[in-house]
């Protein structure tokens, strides 16, 4: 599906529409900066805000949404994530209530399990994930969350979850950018109607000076950041770019007036690893 505007959406497996670019808020923990950045994004036209409990900015984002006079709450798509230490059935329910309170919202549009194999659960992560997902299903059935999913899950994590789940995950948010394409996970999710969201779509800044990307971006008179976001969209991913400056927030949304050719897409798709977090979901210690 070709996306032509920030208001265009993907359709999740349960029929819910999700705006095609999300405004990422990782590392925006300063209260005033977070409020100002989110309000700027909404003013520019973003309708999809992505946060997480561990980001430490849910209260600020709640203020930004509450005080924005641009659109009603119903026109926004708000995502948050359950942090690792809160996995488990009862813990999840309590953590969700804190998130809703901090965001000053009555419901979430999307809630994700942040990581699969977390500190202290190397041996029993399967049980932890399944107990957590039962709480997600309860909240979904109660209408407190419009869609549920996961983050940083490989196919073997998803297989464990999906074999036991009553409601299948609708989203998998993974690190995805030129030079880190996670082909196996992407193919698995596409086959199972799980939308791929791309966190770190700019390689956490590490790929912005890549000469291959610079050359292709110059063809279109665009920045490398814009090229990376456009590449995500043309691969049917949902990118989550982050910035705290209004010019960059606006630039990252200005990606609908050009198209990367098939040959250049193939060049980008085959790029070697050239920057990113280096995190492996099977071997994190937090």
Secondary structure, 3 states (H helix, E strand, C coil): CCCCCCCCEEECCCCCEEECCCEECCCCCCHHHHHHHHHHHHHHCCCEEECCHHHCCHHHHHHHHHHCCCCCHHHCEEEEEECHHHCCHHHHHHHHHHHHHHHCCCCECEEEECCCCCCCCCCCHHHHHHHHHHHHHHHHHCCCECCEEEECCCHHHHHHHHHHCCCCCCEEEEECECCECCHHHHHHHHHCCCEEEEECCCHHHCCCCCHHHHHHHHHCCCCHHHHHHHHHHHCCCEECCCCCCHHHHHHHHCCCCCCCCHHHHHHHHCCCCCCCCCCCCCCCCC
